[in-house]
Each structure stands twice: as structure tokens, then as C-alpha cells.
Amino acid sequence: MNSNELKNTLKLVIDALEDKKAENITIIDISEISVIADYFVITNGSNRSQIQALCDNVEEKLASQKIVPKNIEGYNTANWILMDYQDILVHVFDTESRDFYDLEHMWRDGRHMDIAELKAIG
């Protein structure tokens, strides 16, 4: 994906998460510090049904633009679902797992992006 496509895809992910009332959405630009992806999107839901609905909505919105995940892991247990869109990794946690794994701290060298900053681009 080129830079504009990537930012537009990232906006779609955020919109899909916001549509289903995701909690504490965090975007981390890891493009300068890792080769595994350009962005991490980290959020959590309040229960298993909401967590799965968040992921379903992301998958549906991106599929409508012909963007499909390389892989989705953890959907059935729904305590940490990882959606791998190659350049964007979407992590949807339950609250306890998010606190335990603390990806924001682990990837603190990445650049945290504000959602308003992202939406202002383009």
C-alpha cells in the first residue's frame, strides 16, 4: 500500500471501531522502529460479544474496499484478537488482557498518533 492508501485504510479501521464503541483507541506508528508493520491499532471492548463485533465491523468495512486480512487470531476466545492487515495490525483486547500485555508500553518507542490528527490528514 502506498502512504495515502495506508492512511485511508487506517481511517476505515478507526471508523469501524468507533462505530461499535471501542474503548481507548490507540494508534502507534511503528514504521521507523519495526519491519513487522507500519501501524498498531490497539483498543478494547467491555465483553466478548462487543470485542467480536468490533472485529467483525473492521473486517466488513475493509472487505467493502477489497482489503482482506492476512490472518485473524484469537476470535473464538476474544480476550485478544489480532487482525493482520500486513501494514496495519489491529489488536482488540478485553480490558484485563490489555492491561496485562500493555502493548502501549512495549512499543513506547513508536510514535503515538492522535485520532484527530489522523482524521485531519487528506
DSSP file (Angstrom, degrees, kcal/mol; ACC not computed):
  #  RESIDUE AA STRUCTURE BP1 BP2  ACC     N-H-->O    O-->H-N    N-H-->O    O-->H-N    TCO  KAPPA ALPHA  PHI   PSI    X-CA   Y-CA   Z-CA
    1    1 A M              0   0    0      0, 0.0     2,-0.1     0, 0.0     0, 0.0   0.000 360.0 360.0 360.0 139.0    0.0    0.0    0.0
    2    2 A N     >  -     0   0    0      1,-0.1     4,-2.6     4,-0.0     5,-0.2  -0.340 360.0 -94.0 -79.5 174.0    1.2    3.5   -0.7
    3    3 A S  H  > S+     0   0    0      1,-0.2     4,-2.3     2,-0.2     5,-0.2   0.875 124.3  47.2 -59.1 -43.4    1.1    6.1    2.0
    4    4 A N  H  > S+     0   0    0      2,-0.2     4,-2.5     1,-0.2    -1,-0.2   0.915 113.1  48.6 -66.6 -42.6   -2.3    7.6    1.1
    5    5 A E  H  > S+     0   0    0      1,-0.2     4,-2.5     2,-0.2    -2,-0.2   0.900 111.6  51.2 -62.2 -40.2   -3.9    4.1    0.8
    6    6 A L  H  X S+     0   0    0     -4,-2.6     4,-2.5     2,-0.2    -2,-0.2   0.927 110.9  46.4 -63.9 -46.1   -2.4    3.2    4.2
    7    7 A K  H  X S+     0   0    0     -4,-2.3     4,-2.2     2,-0.2    -2,-0.2   0.896 113.0  50.2 -64.5 -40.1   -3.8    6.3    5.9
    8    8 A N  H  X S+     0   0    0     -4,-2.5     4,-2.1     2,-0.2    -2,-0.2   0.896 111.3  48.5 -65.2 -39.4   -7.2    5.8    4.3
    9    9 A T  H  X S+     0   0    0     -4,-2.5     4,-2.3     2,-0.2    -2,-0.2   0.910 109.9  52.2 -64.9 -42.0   -7.2    2.2    5.4
   10   10 A L  H  X S+     0   0    0     -4,-2.5     4,-2.4     1,-0.2    -2,-0.2   0.897 108.2  51.2 -61.2 -40.9   -6.2    3.3    8.9
   11   11 A K  H  X S+     0   0    0     -4,-2.2     4,-2.8     2,-0.2    -1,-0.2   0.902 108.3  52.0 -62.4 -41.4   -9.1    5.8    8.9
   12   12 A L  H  X S+     0   0    0     -4,-2.1     4,-2.5     2,-0.2    -2,-0.2   0.905 109.1  50.4 -61.3 -41.5  -11.5    3.0    7.9
   13   13 A V  H  X S+     0   0    0     -4,-2.3     4,-2.3     2,-0.2    -2,-0.2   0.945 112.4  46.2 -60.7 -48.8  -10.3    0.9   10.8
   14   14 A I  H  X S+     0   0    0     -4,-2.4     4,-2.9     1,-0.2     5,-0.2   0.920 112.7  50.0 -62.8 -44.4  -10.8    3.7   13.3
   15   15 A D  H  X S+     0   0    0     -4,-2.8     4,-2.4     1,-0.2    -1,-0.2   0.914 110.6  50.3 -59.5 -43.4  -14.2    4.5   11.9
   16   16 A A  H  X S+     0   0    0     -4,-2.5     4,-0.9     2,-0.2    -1,-0.2   0.895 113.0  46.1 -63.0 -40.6  -15.2    0.8   12.2
   17   17 A L  H ><>S+     0   0    0     -4,-2.3     5,-2.1     1,-0.2     3,-0.6   0.913 112.6  49.3 -68.5 -43.0  -14.0    0.6   15.8
   18   18 A E  H ><5S+     0   0    0     -4,-2.9     3,-1.8     1,-0.2    -2,-0.2   0.869 102.9  62.4 -64.8 -35.8  -15.7    3.9   16.7
   19   19 A D  H 3<5S+     0   0    0     -4,-2.4    -1,-0.2     1,-0.3    -2,-0.2   0.831 108.9  41.9 -56.7 -33.1  -19.0    2.7   15.2
   20   20 A K  T <<5S-     0   0    0     -4,-0.9    -1,-0.3    -3,-0.6    -2,-0.2   0.127 120.9-106.4-105.5  19.2  -19.1   -0.1   17.7
   21   21 A K  T < 5 -     0   0    0     -3,-1.8    -3,-0.2     1,-0.1    -2,-0.1   0.879  46.2-170.6  62.9  43.8  -18.0    2.0   20.7
   22   22 A A      < -     0   0    0     -5,-2.1     2,-0.4    23,-0.1     3,-0.3  -0.322  18.8-124.2 -60.7 149.1  -14.4    0.7   21.0
   23   23 A E  E    S-A   44   0A   0     21,-2.9    21,-1.6     1,-0.2    -1,-0.1  -0.799  72.9  -8.0-102.3 139.4  -12.7    1.9   24.2
   24   24 A N  E    S-     0   0A   0     -2,-0.4     2,-0.3     1,-0.2    -1,-0.2   0.886  74.5-158.2  49.6  57.7   -9.4    3.8   24.4
   25   25 A I  E     -     0   0A   0     -3,-0.3     2,-0.4    18,-0.1    18,-0.2  -0.514  11.3-172.4 -69.6 127.8   -8.3    3.5   20.8
   26   26 A T  E     -A   42   0A   0     16,-2.9    16,-3.0    -2,-0.3     2,-0.5  -0.980  10.8-162.2-124.1 135.2   -4.6    4.0   20.4
   27   27 A I  E     -AB  41 113A   0     86,-0.7    86,-2.7    -2,-0.4     2,-0.5  -0.975   7.6-172.4-116.5 127.6   -2.6    4.3   17.2
   28   28 A I  E     -AB  40 112A   0     12,-2.7    12,-2.5    -2,-0.5     2,-0.8  -0.979  17.1-146.0-122.9 122.4    1.1    3.7   17.2
   29   29 A D  E     +AB  39 111A   0     82,-3.2    82,-2.4    -2,-0.5    10,-0.2  -0.774  27.1 166.1 -83.6 110.4    3.2    4.4   14.2
   30   30 A I    >>  +     0   0    0      8,-2.3     4,-1.6    -2,-0.8     3,-1.3   0.230  40.0 110.9-108.8  12.0    6.0    1.8   14.4
   31   31 A S  T 34 S+     0   0    0      7,-1.1    -1,-0.1     1,-0.3     8,-0.1   0.779  79.4  48.1 -61.5 -27.9    7.2    2.2   10.8
   32   32 A E  T 34 S+     0   0    0     -3,-0.2    -1,-0.3     6,-0.2    -2,-0.1   0.624 120.3  35.1 -87.1 -12.8   10.5    3.7   12.0
   33   33 A I  T <4 S+     0   0    0     -3,-1.3     2,-0.3     1,-0.2    -2,-0.2   0.470 117.2  35.2-121.6  -3.2   11.3    1.0   14.6
   34   34 A S     <  -     0   0    0     -4,-1.6    -1,-0.2     3,-0.2     3,-0.1  -0.996  48.4-152.7-151.9 152.6   10.0   -2.2   13.1
   35   35 A V  S    S+     0   0    0     -2,-0.3     3,-0.1     1,-0.1    -1,-0.1   0.443  84.3  83.0-101.0  -2.9    9.6   -4.1    9.9
   36   36 A I  S    S-     0   0    0      1,-0.2     2,-0.3    -6,-0.1    -1,-0.1   0.796 109.1 -26.9 -74.2 -26.2    6.5   -6.2   11.0
   37   37 A A        -     0   0    0     -7,-0.2    -3,-0.2     1,-0.1    50,-0.2  -0.966  48.0-122.9-169.7 172.3    4.0   -3.4   10.2
   38   38 A D  S    S+     0   0    0     49,-2.2    -8,-2.3    -2,-0.3    -7,-1.1   0.756  92.0  25.7 -95.8 -33.6    3.7    0.4    9.9
   39   39 A Y  E     -Ac  29  88A   0     48,-2.2    50,-2.6   -10,-0.2     2,-0.5  -0.983  55.3-157.6-137.3 143.4    0.9    0.8   12.5
   40   40 A F  E     -Ac  28  89A   0    -12,-2.5   -12,-2.7    -2,-0.4     2,-0.5  -0.965  10.4-164.3-107.9 133.7   -0.6   -0.8   15.5
   41   41 A V  E     -Ac  27  90A   0     48,-2.7    50,-3.6    -2,-0.5     2,-0.4  -0.992  13.0-173.8-114.5 124.2   -4.1    0.0   16.4
   42   42 A I  E     +Ac  26  91A   0    -16,-3.0   -16,-2.9    -2,-0.5     2,-0.3  -0.966  16.4 139.9-123.8 131.6   -4.9   -1.1   20.0
   43   43 A T  E     - c   0  92A   0     48,-2.2    50,-2.5    -2,-0.4     2,-0.3  -0.934  29.4-141.1-154.1 175.5   -8.3   -1.0   21.6
   44   44 A N  E     -Ac  23  93A   0    -21,-1.6   -21,-2.9    -2,-0.3     2,-0.2  -0.983   3.0-149.0-144.6 159.8  -10.5   -2.9   23.9
   45   45 A G  E     - c   0  94A   0     48,-2.2    50,-0.6    -2,-0.3   -23,-0.1  -0.731  25.3-120.7-118.8 171.6  -14.2   -3.8   24.4
   46   46 A S  S    S+     0   0    0     -2,-0.2     2,-0.3    48,-0.1    48,-0.1   0.662  87.4   7.0 -92.2 -16.8  -16.2   -4.5   27.5
   47   47 A N  S  > S-     0   0    0      1,-0.1     4,-2.6    47,-0.0     5,-0.2  -0.971  81.6 -93.2-157.3 170.4  -17.2   -8.1   26.8
   48   48 A R  H  > S+     0   0    0     -2,-0.3     4,-2.5     1,-0.2     5,-0.2   0.888 120.2  51.7 -56.8 -44.5  -16.8  -10.9   24.4
   49   49 A S  H  > S+     0   0    0      1,-0.2     4,-2.3     2,-0.2    -1,-0.2   0.914 112.3  45.5 -61.6 -43.6  -19.7  -10.0   22.2
   50   50 A Q  H  > S+     0   0    0      2,-0.2     4,-2.7     1,-0.2    -1,-0.2   0.917 111.2  52.9 -66.6 -41.9  -18.6   -6.4   21.8
   51   51 A I  H  X S+     0   0    0     -4,-2.6     4,-1.8     1,-0.2    -2,-0.2   0.924 112.5  44.5 -59.9 -45.1  -15.0   -7.5   21.1
   52   52 A Q  H  X S+     0   0    0     -4,-2.5     4,-2.7     1,-0.2    -1,-0.2   0.881 112.0  53.0 -66.9 -37.6  -16.1   -9.8   18.3
   53   53 A A  H  X S+     0   0    0     -4,-2.3     4,-2.4    -5,-0.2    -2,-0.2   0.881 106.1  54.0 -64.9 -37.8  -18.5   -7.2   16.9
   54   54 A L  H  X S+     0   0    0     -4,-2.7     4,-2.1     2,-0.2    -1,-0.2   0.943 112.7  43.2 -58.9 -48.0  -15.6   -4.7   16.8
   55   55 A C  H  X S+     0   0    0     -4,-1.8     4,-2.7     1,-0.2    -2,-0.2   0.903 111.9  53.2 -66.7 -41.6  -13.6   -7.2   14.7
   56   56 A D  H  X S+     0   0    0     -4,-2.7     4,-2.6     1,-0.2    -1,-0.2   0.913 109.9  48.9 -59.1 -42.3  -16.5   -8.1   12.5
   57   57 A N  H  X S+     0   0    0     -4,-2.4     4,-2.7     2,-0.2     5,-0.2   0.902 110.9  49.1 -67.9 -40.7  -17.1   -4.4   11.7
   58   58 A V  H  X S+     0   0    0     -4,-2.1     4,-2.4     2,-0.2     5,-0.3   0.950 113.1  48.0 -59.9 -48.2  -13.4   -3.8   10.9
   59   59 A E  H  X S+     0   0    0     -4,-2.7     4,-2.3     1,-0.2    -2,-0.2   0.904 113.6  47.0 -61.6 -42.4  -13.4   -6.8    8.6
   60   60 A E  H  X S+     0   0    0     -4,-2.6     4,-1.8    -5,-0.2    -1,-0.2   0.929 112.3  48.5 -65.6 -46.3  -16.7   -5.8    6.9
   61   61 A K  H  < S+     0   0    0     -4,-2.7     4,-0.4     1,-0.2    -2,-0.2   0.912 116.4  42.9 -62.8 -42.1  -15.7   -2.2    6.3
   62   62 A L  H ><>S+     0   0    0     -4,-2.4     5,-2.5    -5,-0.2     3,-1.4   0.884 110.1  56.3 -72.8 -36.9  -12.3   -3.2    4.9
   63   63 A A  H ><5S+     0   0    0     -4,-2.3     3,-2.0    -5,-0.3    -1,-0.2   0.846  98.1  62.5 -62.0 -32.8  -13.7   -6.0    2.8
   64   64 A S  T 3<5S+     0   0    0     -4,-1.8    -1,-0.3     1,-0.3    -2,-0.2   0.727 106.4  45.9 -65.0 -19.1  -16.1   -3.5    1.2
   65   65 A Q  T < 5S-     0   0    0     -3,-1.4    -1,-0.3    -4,-0.4    -2,-0.2   0.163 124.9-106.0-104.3  14.8  -12.9   -1.8   -0.1
   66   66 A K  T < 5S+     0   0    0     -3,-2.0     2,-0.6     1,-0.2    -3,-0.2   0.794  77.8 136.7  65.2  31.0  -11.4   -5.2   -1.2
   67   67 A I      < -     0   0    0     -5,-2.5    -1,-0.2    -8,-0.1    -2,-0.2  -0.945  30.5-177.3-109.6 117.5   -9.0   -5.2    1.7
   68   68 A V        -     0   0    0     -2,-0.6     2,-0.1    -3,-0.1    -9,-0.0  -0.874  27.4-107.4-117.9 148.4   -8.8   -8.6    3.4
   69   69 A P        -     0   0    0      0, 0.0    16,-0.2     0, 0.0     3,-0.1  -0.406  10.3-143.1 -72.7 147.6   -6.8   -9.7    6.4
   70   70 A K  S    S-     0   0    0     14,-3.3     2,-0.3     1,-0.3    15,-0.2   0.841  84.9 -13.8 -70.9 -34.8   -3.8  -11.9    6.0
   71   71 A N  E     -D   84   0A   0     13,-1.1    13,-3.1     2,-0.0     2,-0.4  -0.976  53.5-154.3-164.2 151.2   -4.8  -13.6    9.3
   72   72 A I  E     -D   83   0A   0     -2,-0.3     2,-0.4    11,-0.2    11,-0.2  -0.993  20.9-174.8-131.2 127.2   -7.1  -13.2   12.3
   73   73 A E  E     +D   82   0A   0      9,-2.5     9,-2.4    -2,-0.4    -2,-0.0  -0.938  58.2  21.4-123.8 144.7   -6.2  -14.9   15.5
   74   74 A G  S  > S+     0   0    0     -2,-0.4     4,-2.6     7,-0.2     6,-0.4   0.546  70.5 133.8  87.4   8.8   -8.0  -15.2   18.8
   75   75 A Y  T  4  +     0   0    0      1,-0.2     6,-0.1     2,-0.2    -2,-0.1   0.897  69.8  50.6 -61.6 -42.4  -11.5  -14.6   17.6
   76   76 A N  T  4 S+     0   0    0      1,-0.2    -1,-0.2     2,-0.1   -24,-0.1   0.901 118.2  36.1 -67.1 -41.6  -13.2  -17.5   19.4
   77   77 A T  T  4 S-     0   0    0      3,-0.1    -1,-0.2     1,-0.0    -2,-0.2   0.841  88.2-163.1 -79.9 -32.8  -11.7  -16.7   22.9
   78   78 A A     <  +     0   0    0     -4,-2.6     3,-0.2     2,-0.2    -3,-0.1   0.731  56.1 112.1  58.6  27.5  -12.0  -13.0   22.3
   79   79 A N  S    S+     0   0    0     -5,-0.3    15,-2.1     1,-0.3     2,-0.2   0.698  96.4   5.3 -95.2 -23.3   -9.6  -11.9   25.0
   80   80 A W  E    S- E   0  93A   0     -6,-0.4     2,-0.5    13,-0.2    -1,-0.3  -0.756  73.3-172.6-155.1 107.8   -7.1  -10.7   22.4
   81   81 A I  E     - E   0  92A   0     11,-3.2    11,-2.8    -2,-0.2     2,-0.5  -0.898   6.7-160.8-103.8 128.4   -7.9  -10.7   18.8
   82   82 A L  E     -DE  73  91A   0     -9,-2.4    -9,-2.5    -2,-0.5     2,-0.6  -0.941   2.9-167.5-110.0 123.0   -5.2   -9.9   16.3
   83   83 A M  E     -DE  72  90A   0      7,-2.9     7,-2.7    -2,-0.5     2,-0.8  -0.950   9.7-155.4-111.1 115.8   -6.2   -8.8   12.9
   84   84 A D  E     +DE  71  89A   0    -13,-3.1   -14,-3.3    -2,-0.6   -13,-1.1  -0.809  26.7 163.5-100.1 105.2   -3.2   -8.8   10.5
   85   85 A Y  E >   - E   0  88A   0      3,-2.6     2,-2.2    -2,-0.8     3,-0.5  -0.141  53.5-120.7-106.8  34.5   -3.6   -6.4    7.6
   86   86 A Q  T 3  S+     0   0    0      1,-0.3    -1,-0.1   -15,-0.1   -48,-0.1  -0.385 106.2  34.4  62.5 -72.2    0.1   -6.6    6.8
   87   87 A D  T 3  S+     0   0    0     -2,-2.2   -49,-2.2   -50,-0.2   -48,-2.2   0.674 124.7  47.2 -83.3 -16.5    0.9   -2.9    7.2
   88   88 A I  E <   -cE  39  85A   0     -3,-0.5    -3,-2.6   -50,-0.2     2,-0.6  -0.990  66.7-165.4-128.4 123.9   -1.7   -2.4   10.0
   89   89 A L  E     -cE  40  84A   0    -50,-2.6   -48,-2.7    -2,-0.4     2,-0.6  -0.948   9.7-158.0-108.7 120.9   -2.0   -4.8   12.9
   90   90 A V  E     -cE  41  83A   0     -7,-2.7    -7,-2.9    -2,-0.6     2,-0.6  -0.878   5.6-167.8-103.2 122.0   -5.3   -4.3   14.8
   91   91 A H  E     -cE  42  82A   0    -50,-3.6   -48,-2.2    -2,-0.6     2,-0.6  -0.945   4.3-176.0-111.8 118.0   -5.3   -5.6   18.4
   92   92 A V  E     +cE  43  81A   0    -11,-2.8   -11,-3.2    -2,-0.6   -48,-0.2  -0.960  15.5 177.0-117.9 115.8   -8.7   -5.8   20.1
   93   93 A F  E     -cE  44  80A   0    -50,-2.5   -48,-2.2    -2,-0.6     2,-0.3  -0.638  34.8-117.3-110.8 163.1   -8.5   -6.8   23.8
   94   94 A D  E  >  -c   45   0A   0    -15,-2.1     4,-2.4    -2,-0.2     5,-0.2  -0.642  48.3-103.1 -84.0 164.0  -10.7   -7.4   26.8
   95   95 A T  H  > S+     0   0    0    -50,-0.6     4,-2.2    -2,-0.3     5,-0.2   0.897 118.9  50.0 -59.8 -44.4   -9.8   -4.9   29.5
   96   96 A E  H  > S+     0   0    0      1,-0.2     4,-2.2     2,-0.2    -1,-0.2   0.918 112.6  46.0 -62.7 -45.4   -7.8   -7.4   31.6
   97   97 A S  H  > S+     0   0    0      2,-0.2     4,-2.9     1,-0.2     5,-0.4   0.886 110.3  54.1 -67.2 -38.2   -5.7   -8.7   28.8
   98   98 A R  H  X S+     0   0    0     -4,-2.4     4,-2.2     1,-0.2     5,-0.3   0.933 111.3  45.3 -61.6 -44.3   -4.9   -5.2   27.5
   99   99 A D  H  < S+     0   0    0     -4,-2.2    -1,-0.2    -5,-0.2    -2,-0.2   0.903 114.9  49.1 -63.8 -40.6   -3.7   -4.2   30.9
  100  100 A F  H  < S+     0   0    0     -4,-2.2    -2,-0.2    -5,-0.2    -1,-0.2   0.937 118.4  35.9 -66.2 -48.6   -1.7   -7.4   31.3
  101  101 A Y  H  < S-     0   0    0     -4,-2.9     5,-0.2    -5,-0.1    -2,-0.2   0.793  83.6-168.2 -81.0 -28.1    0.1   -7.3   27.9
  102  102 A D    >X  +     0   0    0     -4,-2.2     4,-2.0    -5,-0.4     3,-0.7   0.863  10.9 176.5  44.8  57.1    0.4   -3.4   27.8
  103  103 A L  H 3> S+     0   0    0     -5,-0.3     4,-2.7     1,-0.2    -1,-0.1   0.822  73.9  65.1 -60.5 -31.7    1.5   -3.1   24.2
  104  104 A E  H 34 S+     0   0    0      1,-0.2    -1,-0.2     2,-0.2     6,-0.2   0.903 107.6  41.0 -59.2 -39.4    1.5    0.7   24.5
  105  105 A H  H X4 S+     0   0    0     -3,-0.7     3,-1.5     1,-0.2    -2,-0.2   0.912 113.3  52.8 -73.2 -42.4    4.4    0.4   26.9
  106  106 A M  H 3< S+     0   0    0     -4,-2.0     3,-0.3     1,-0.3    -2,-0.2   0.858 118.4  37.0 -61.2 -35.6    6.1   -2.3   25.0
  107  107 A W  T >< S+     0   0    0     -4,-2.7     3,-2.0     1,-0.2    -1,-0.3  -0.092  76.6 129.4-107.6  32.9    6.0   -0.2   21.8
  108  108 A R  T <   +     0   0    0     -3,-1.5     4,-0.2     1,-0.3    -1,-0.2   0.686  63.8  67.4 -63.8 -18.4    6.6    3.1   23.5
  109  109 A D  T 3  S+     0   0    0     -3,-0.3    -1,-0.3    -4,-0.1    -2,-0.1   0.635  86.2  89.2 -76.8 -12.6    9.4    4.0   21.1
  110  110 A G  S <  S-     0   0    0     -3,-2.0     2,-0.7    -6,-0.2   -80,-0.2  -0.331  92.7 -99.4 -75.5 166.2    6.8    4.2   18.3
  111  111 A R  E     -B   29   0A   0    -82,-2.4   -82,-3.2    -2,-0.1     2,-0.4  -0.797  31.6-139.0 -93.2 117.3    5.0    7.5   17.6
  112  112 A H  E     -B   28   0A   0     -2,-0.7     2,-0.4   -84,-0.2   -84,-0.2  -0.609  19.6-152.4 -75.2 128.1    1.6    7.7   19.2
  113  113 A M  E     -B   27   0A   0    -86,-2.7   -86,-0.7    -2,-0.4     2,-0.3  -0.823   9.5-129.3-104.7 141.3   -0.9    9.3   16.8
  114  114 A D     >  -     0   0    0     -2,-0.4     4,-2.0     1,-0.1     5,-0.2  -0.673  16.0-131.8 -83.2 140.7   -3.9   11.2   17.8
  115  115 A I  H  > S+     0   0    0     -2,-0.3     4,-2.6     1,-0.2     5,-0.2   0.888 109.9  53.8 -61.4 -38.4   -7.2   10.1   16.1
  116  116 A A  H  > S+     0   0    0      1,-0.2     4,-1.4     2,-0.2    -1,-0.2   0.883 106.6  52.7 -63.4 -36.9   -8.0   13.8   15.3
  117  117 A E  H  > S+     0   0    0      2,-0.2     4,-0.7     1,-0.2    -2,-0.2   0.914 110.3  47.8 -62.4 -43.9   -4.5   14.1   13.7
  118  118 A L  H >< S+     0   0    0     -4,-2.0     3,-1.1     1,-0.2    -2,-0.2   0.932 111.1  49.6 -63.3 -46.2   -5.3   11.0   11.5
  119  119 A K  H 3< S+     0   0    0     -4,-2.6    -1,-0.2     1,-0.3    -2,-0.2   0.759 105.8  58.2 -67.4 -23.6   -8.7   12.3   10.5
  120  120 A A  H 3< S+     0   0    0     -4,-1.4     2,-0.3    -5,-0.2    -1,-0.3   0.678  86.0  97.1 -78.7 -17.7   -7.2   15.7    9.5
  121  121 A I    <<        0   0    0     -3,-1.1    -3,-0.0    -4,-0.7    -4,-0.0  -0.548 360.0 360.0 -74.7 133.1   -4.9   14.0    7.0
  122  122 A G              0   0    0     -2,-0.3    -1,-0.3  -114,-0.0    -2,-0.1   0.487 360.0 360.0  72.7 360.0   -6.1   14.1    3.5
